[in-house]
Amino acid sequence: MPTYNLTINGEQKSVEALEDMPLLWVIRDLLDLKGTKFGCGQALCGACTVHLDGTAIRSCSLPISEVGNAQITTIEGLSENGGHPLQQAWVEHIVPQCGYCQTGQIMNAASLLQSNPNPSEEEIEQSMAGNLCRCGTYNRIKTAIQSAAKNL
């Protein structure tokens, strides 16, 4: 079994995994970081969203063999104490209901704000369209992103 040297949340980690093991399972099962969720397994829902070199990607469909030397950031690496403006806005605007999709939502929103610090309502809707929320908290998600953009 191959060994992969990863940089995840700023730390060097070494894992043994099959080449086709999705990054999601490396993160959850081998590195024991449980914030990233399994949703659909087909890169359709966004629950498994993490950053690869700052870009939001679906970790359920990316084999570990394709990660290379990229920097991986999970929800645990977004901030040490939940102090990221998006995390604070999520609390302030009472975004989650069940909460299952929220780590993927936050990671996608963080990537959006990194590339576009002042997105329009339409840009937020376009960027977040691929992240599904079973509870339908889309309006609160949009409000939280707008609020966080003001605080970045």
C-alpha positions as CSV (number, residue, x, y, z in Angstrom):
1,M,0.0,0.0,0.0
2,P,1.5,3.4,-0.9
3,T,2.4,6.0,1.7
4,Y,1.2,9.6,1.1
5,N,2.7,12.6,2.7
6,L,0.1,15.3,3.2
7,T,-0.1,18.8,4.4
8,I,-3.4,19.1,6.2
9,N,-4.5,22.1,8.3
10,G,-0.8,23.2,8.2
11,E,0.6,20.0,9.6
12,Q,2.5,17.2,7.9
13,K,0.8,13.8,8.0
14,S,1.8,10.5,6.6
15,V,-0.8,7.9,5.7
16,E,-0.9,4.5,4.0
17,A,-3.9,4.2,1.7
18,L,-5.0,2.6,-1.5
19,E,-4.5,4.8,-4.5
20,D,-8.2,5.1,-5.3
21,M,-9.3,5.9,-1.7
22,P,-11.2,9.1,-1.7
23,L,-9.6,12.0,0.2
24,L,-12.8,12.1,2.3
25,W,-12.1,8.7,3.8
26,V,-8.4,9.5,4.4
27,I,-9.5,12.7,6.3
28,R,-12.2,11.0,8.3
29,D,-11.0,7.4,8.8
30,L,-7.2,7.6,8.7
31,L,-6.6,11.1,10.1
32,D,-9.7,11.1,12.4
33,L,-10.9,14.5,11.4
34,K,-14.7,14.1,11.6
35,G,-15.8,17.7,10.6
36,T,-15.9,16.8,6.9
37,K,-19.1,14.9,6.2
38,F,-20.1,12.1,3.8
39,G,-23.2,13.1,1.9
40,C,-23.8,11.5,-1.5
41,G,-20.4,10.1,-2.5
42,Q,-20.8,11.5,-6.0
43,A,-19.7,15.1,-5.5
44,L,-23.2,16.4,-5.9
45,C,-24.2,17.7,-2.4
46,G,-21.1,19.5,-1.1
47,A,-21.1,18.0,2.5
48,C,-17.6,16.8,1.9
49,T,-16.2,20.2,0.8
50,V,-12.6,20.9,1.8
51,H,-10.0,23.3,0.3
52,L,-7.2,22.1,-1.9
53,D,-4.7,24.9,-2.2
54,G,-7.5,27.3,-1.2
55,T,-10.0,26.1,-3.7
56,A,-13.2,24.3,-2.6
57,I,-13.3,20.7,-3.8
58,R,-15.5,17.7,-3.2
59,S,-13.3,15.3,-1.2
60,C,-15.6,12.3,-1.8
61,S,-14.6,12.1,-5.4
62,L,-10.9,13.0,-5.3
63,P,-8.6,9.9,-5.0
64,I,-5.7,10.4,-2.5
65,S,-3.3,9.6,-5.4
66,E,-4.3,12.9,-7.1
67,V,-3.7,15.2,-4.1
68,G,0.1,15.5,-4.7
69,N,1.7,18.3,-2.7
70,A,-1.4,20.4,-2.4
71,Q,-2.3,22.1,0.9
72,I,-5.5,20.5,2.3
73,T,-7.7,22.6,4.7
74,T,-10.7,21.1,6.5
75,I,-13.2,22.8,8.7
76,E,-10.9,22.0,11.7
77,G,-8.2,24.0,10.0
78,L,-10.3,27.1,9.1
79,S,-9.7,28.5,12.6
80,E,-8.4,27.0,15.8
81,N,-11.3,28.3,18.0
82,G,-14.2,28.9,15.7
83,G,-13.2,32.5,15.3
84,H,-13.3,32.7,11.5
85,P,-15.8,35.4,10.4
86,L,-17.9,32.8,8.6
87,Q,-18.1,30.6,11.7
88,Q,-19.1,33.7,13.8
89,A,-21.7,34.8,11.2
90,W,-23.1,31.2,11.2
91,V,-23.7,31.5,14.9
92,E,-24.9,35.1,14.8
93,H,-27.5,34.3,12.1
94,I,-28.5,31.0,13.5
95,V,-27.8,29.3,10.2
96,P,-27.8,25.5,11.0
97,Q,-30.9,23.5,11.8
98,C,-29.7,19.9,11.7
99,G,-26.2,21.1,10.9
100,Y,-25.1,18.2,8.8
101,C,-24.2,20.2,5.6
102,Q,-22.8,23.2,7.4
103,T,-19.1,22.4,7.4
104,G,-19.3,22.0,3.6
105,Q,-21.3,25.2,3.3
106,I,-18.8,27.1,5.4
107,M,-15.8,25.7,3.5
108,N,-17.4,26.6,0.1
109,A,-18.3,30.1,1.4
110,A,-14.7,30.6,2.7
111,S,-13.3,29.7,-0.7
112,L,-15.8,32.2,-2.3
113,L,-14.8,35.0,0.0
114,Q,-11.1,34.3,-0.5
115,S,-11.4,34.8,-4.2
116,N,-14.2,37.5,-4.0
117,P,-14.2,39.4,-0.7
118,N,-17.3,41.3,-1.6
119,P,-19.6,39.1,-3.6
120,S,-23.0,40.2,-4.8
121,E,-26.2,38.3,-3.8
122,E,-26.2,36.7,-7.2
123,E,-22.5,35.6,-6.9
124,I,-23.2,34.1,-3.6
125,E,-26.2,32.2,-4.9
126,Q,-24.2,30.9,-7.9
127,S,-21.2,29.9,-5.8
128,M,-23.3,28.1,-3.2
129,A,-25.7,26.4,-5.6
130,G,-23.8,23.2,-5.5
131,N,-24.1,22.8,-1.7
132,L,-27.4,21.3,-0.7
133,C,-29.1,21.9,2.6
134,R,-31.9,19.5,3.4
135,C,-33.3,21.9,6.0
136,G,-33.5,24.8,3.4
137,T,-31.5,27.4,5.4
138,Y,-30.3,29.0,2.1
139,N,-31.5,32.5,3.0
140,R,-29.7,32.4,6.4
141,I,-26.6,31.0,4.7
142,K,-26.6,34.0,2.2
143,T,-27.1,36.5,5.0
144,A,-24.3,35.0,7.0
145,I,-21.9,35.1,4.0
146,Q,-22.8,38.8,3.4
147,S,-22.2,39.5,7.1
148,A,-18.9,37.7,7.1
149,A,-17.8,39.6,4.0
150,K,-18.2,42.8,5.9
151,N,-16.0,41.5,8.7
152,L,-13.1,40.2,6.7
